[in-house]
Amino acid sequence: MRNWRASLPPDAPNHFLVNVLPDQVDGVRAALKAVTGTDTTLYPMVRGRIVAVNGEPFDTTRFDTRARRLAEREFNLSWASDLPKTNRVTAGKWFGAAKGSDAGLSMEAGIAESLHFKLGDTLTWDLAGAKVTAKITSLRKVEWDSFRPNFFALFAPGVLEEMPRTYLGAVRAPEGQGSWLSALVQQYPNLLVIDVGEILRQIQTIIE
């Protein structure tokens, strides 16, 4: 555990914020900047479930237990014009300047393999009753241990922006100064803030 913590980048986030509402983004970012001294990116997130592959209903019963859980879950979807720094394309082509559903969809390579998806497959998603269809145009390898927010599925801009969404982010805040966290949650009681540092300390205590 100590070796793993020592391997993390010195600026690895130690707090995650989930369920930021659209009209709270500016206020939350300002509050975080007052604590960290830097601007925090808050990533849009839309919930969606895969309902069809290549025009056929998505049959999840053909998977083993683990893959079936993945197939039947609601995914956290987002969009980006720039490839995230902790991602690299392993197949296909990133969106670049392309926008809209014709630009396609980028899937994380591991989950694509688990669900037997491949480049060129067309996925249809149910987003709170609205259907969105896009073709897989790239696969990505994600550095999950970077502690940066990442997504299994990323769309090009111009597809999900009008859907109901929340925002999430990750910050590196000073250790042992929890007053800012209490103040933030009091101001925005709908926020879920995960103190990763405290969780790791508890795990270390259990291990010892």
N, C-alpha and C positions, 0 to 999 in steps of 0.2 A: 504494500500500500504506500509506504513512504517512497519507494523507488518510483512508483507510478506518479505520485504527486510531484516529485522532483523533475519528472520528464515533461510536465506541462509547461507551456510557454509562460513567461513571467506576467504577461498581460491577459492570461486566460480568464474569462469571466467567472465571477463567483456568485452572481445573482442573476436569476432569470425572472422576467416579468411576462405574465401571460394575461390575456383577456383585457387588453387596453382597448377601449372603444374609440371609434374614429374621432369623436369630438374631444377626446382626452389626449390625443397624440401630442399636441404642442405643449400642453401643460406638463405632461409626464416627462417629455424630453427636456424641458426647462428645469424641472426639479432634479433630474439626473445629472444635468450639466453642472448644477450648483454643487453637487456632491463629488463628481468625478473630474470636473474641469474639462471634459471633452464632450463632443456631440455623440449621441447614441442613435444608432439606426434602429427603427422599429419596423418590423417586417409584417406586411399584410398577410392575413391567413383566412382562407375560406374552407369550410368543411364540405367534403364531397365523397360520394361512394361510387365505385365502378359498377355499372349496370349492364354494359355490353362491350364486347370485343369484336372488332371487324363486323359490326352489324348484327351479331348474334348475342342472345342473352348470356351473361357471364355466369357460367356454371361453376360454383365454388365447391361442389360436392366431390369433384375429382381430385382435390388436393389432400395432402396429409394434414394432420391437426394444426401444426404450426402455420403452414402456408394458408390453410383455410381461414385461420384467425386473421391473417394479414388481408386476405382477399375480401373478407366480409366486414372489415373495419371501415369507419369513416376516416378518410385521409385528410391531413392538413395540407391544403394546396396553397401555393403562392405564385408570384410571377416576378420576372427579373429581365432586364435588358442586358445586364453584364453578368458574366459567369462568376459566381461567388468564388472568393479567393481560396476557400478550402475544398473546392470542387475541381475536377478535371474531366474533360470529355474523353471517353474511352472508345466511343463508336458514334458515327453520325456527325452532325454539325450543329454547333450552338446557334441560337436565333440570330445573333448579331443585331442589325438594325431592323429586322423583320418584326412585324406586329400582327396581331389578330390570330384567329384559330388556324388560318392557313400556314402560319409559321411553325405550328406543331407543338409538341410537348416533350419535355426532357424528363426521363425517369432515372432514378438511382439504380445502378447496375445490379446490385445485390437483390433488390426486391423484384426487379424485372426478371432475373433468373428464377427466383422462387416462384413467381406467378406465370412463368413460361411466356413472358412478353418478349418481343423482339422489335428491332428497328422496322418501321413501316406499319406496324399494327396500329389500328385505330381504336381508341378507347372512348367510350361514352360515359360521362359522369352525371350523377344526379346531385344537384346542388340545391337542397331545400325545395325540390319540385321542379327546378329548371334543369334542362338537359344541355350539356356542353360536350361537343365531340372534337377530338384532335388526334392527329397522327403522331406516333413516337418518332421524333426526328433526331434524338440524341440520347445516349446513355452516359451517366456520370459516375465517377468514383468519388465518394465523399469521405473527408477526414472527420469522422464522427468524434474522435478523441480531441479535436480542437476546441470543443466546448462552445463553438459558434452555432447559432441557429441554422439549421439545415432542413431540407425538405426532400421527401421521396419523389415528389412530382412538382415540376416547375413549368408554368405556362409562359408564353411570350406576353408582353404587355398588350392590352387591348381586348382581353377576353373576360377576365374575372372582376374588373374594377367596379362594376355595377352590382355585384353580388353582396349580400350581407357578409360583413367581415369584422374581424378583430385584429389586434396587432400584438406581436410579441417581440421581446428584445433581451439582450444579455449585456451586463455591465461588470466592470471590475471596480468595486467599491472598497474604500479603506476598511481593513479588518478592525473589529472591536468598536465600531461606531454605528450602533444600531438605531440611534435616534432618528436618522433620516428615513429609515425604513418604516418606523412607526408613523411618522408624520405623513409619508407618502400614502400608506394604506388608509390612514384616517381621512385623507383628502379624497382618495379614490377607493372606496371600500370594495368595489367589484374586482380589484386587481388580485391576482394570485402571484405572490412573490416567493420564489424558491431560493433559499439561502444554501447554496451548494457547499460553501465552506463549513457551515454548521453540520450539514449532513455527513460530510467526509470526516469531521471530527468525531461524530457519533459512531460511524462505522469503525474508525481507528480504535476507539475505546472498546467496542465489542470484540474486535479482533484480538486486542491485547488481553 
